[in-house]
Amino acid sequence: MKIIIVRHGLTVENKLGICQGQTEGQLSREGILENERLSFELKDTPIDVFYSSTLSRARQTLSQIIKFHREKPYFLDSRLIEWGMGPWEGNPCPENDNFYENLDSIETFKEVKNRCASFFNHIKEKHPKQTVLVVSHGLTIRMMESIILKVNFNEVIPLKNSTIKTFIL
């Protein structure tokens, strides 16, 4: 199985340094243009099936990408949503990148890891020999990559908006 992981386009909140977590964000003009570029970059890539987070910034990114793959199925999956950031959502993100490990009021590391692992088990079962494109969010993508590479979450370099990483599982 080949998996192509895409981070959604830049949002207004990303530009302002606001933690979005599981709240809806608004794609910035730059994010929309990034998604258009990304869709052209992927237009000739053979993709069998698409999955996206249910959050609008990811869905909007997916809708741009699938313009060149209209005949292919796509699914929205809540396991791909961003890390639940509790009181940080809608507020400036702290400088310390490890804040999510130190608060009781946010989604736990284990919860995020479990939902990402559940998603991978699902697509491995449903699409074992196919190419699957997944649109998700920064921290969730880091968790997915740490699972795929079998490394510590903190060893994974964050993916910039509207960029892709490809893995063979």
N, C-alpha and C positions, 0 to 999 in steps of 0.2 A: 504494500500500500504506500502510496505517495500522499503526503499531506502538505498543503500549502497554507501557511498561517499568515493572515493579513491583520494589521492593526488598523482600526478605523481612521478616518481623516481627522485632521486637526480641528479641535473645537474652540469656540470662543473661550470656554473655561480653561482649556489647556493653555492657551496664550496668556491668560491671567493668573495661572498658577493655582487655580481653584480645584479642589478635590471633587470629582464628580461621583465616584463610586457607582452606586446603582441608581443614581438620579439621571434623568435625561439631560443631555447636553445639546448644544446647538452647533452644528458644523459651521466653521468660519468660512469666509469666501476662499481663503487659502486652502482649507480642507476640501472644499468642493473641487477646486482646481487640481489638488493632489489626487483626488479620487478619479478624476477624468484621465489624468496621466497614467495612473495605475491601471485603469480599465484598458487603455490602449496597450500597455505593457503586457497584459495578460490575455489580450484578445485572441491570440493564436495558440495559447497554451491549452493542450487537451485537458479538460476538467470534466469529471463524470458527475459530480454532485457537489452542492454548496450547502454550507451551514453558517448560520450567523447568530450572534447574541440577539436577544429580543429588544435590547435598548436601541433607541432610534438612531444614534450616531453610527452604530454598526449596521443597522438595516439600510440606512442611506448609502453607506459605503458598498454594501452588497448590491443594492439596486443599480449602482453605477457599473459595477464589474459585470453583472449578468446581462447587461445590454448586448454583449457580444456572445452570449451563451444562452439565449432565450429558451432553447429546447431542453435544457438540462434542469433537473429537479433541484429545488432548494428547500431548506428547512430552517425554522427559527428554533433555537434551543436555549432555554433559560440557564443551562449549566455553563454557558459561555459568557454570562454577564460578568461585569467587573466585580472586583472584591467589594463587599459591603463595608463602607468606611464609617458607618455610624455618625458620630458627631462631627467628623471631618467633612462630610458631604456638604457641599455648598460653601465651604470655608477655605481659606488659603491652606495649601498643603504645607506641612512642616518641612524644614530643611533636612531633618534626619530621615533617611530612607527606610529606617527600621521601625518607624512609628507603629506599623500594623502589628508588630509582634508584642507591643507593650500596652495595649489597651484591651480592656475586657468588653467594651461596648461595640466592637467591630466583629465582622465575620472572622472566624479563626483560620489560622494557617491550615489546620487539618481539614476544616470544612471545604475550603477552596480546593485543596489537593484532592479530596475525595470526589468532589463534583467534576473536576477535570479528568481524573482517572475513570470515572463512570462514563464520561463522554467518549474517551478514547476506547474503552471496552465496547461501547455501542458501535462506533464507526468501524472498528476492526471486525466486528461480527457482521455488520451490514454491508461493508464495502471493502472486503479483504484485498482485492486486486485492482482497486480503482484509485483514481486521483481525486482527493477530497480537498476542497478549498474551505477554510474556516476564517470567518471575520470575528474578531474579538477585541479585547481591551488590554492595555499595557501590563497591569499586574497579573491578570489572568493568563496572558500569553507567557509571561515569565514563568508562571507556575507550570503551564503546559510544557514549555521547553525544558524545565528542570526535570519533569517526569520523563520526557522522551530521552534526554541525554543522561539521565540518572546522576544528576549533580545537585548540589545544594542550590536552593532558590537564589541566594545572594551571589552565586557565581555567574548567573545569567545576566547578560547585558540587556538593558531595556531596549525594546524595539521602538523606533521612531514612528510617528504617525504616517499612515499610508505607505508602509513598507511591508515587505514579505520575507518570510523564511520558509525554506522547503526542507522536508525531512522524508526519509524513506524508513518506514516502520516494518 
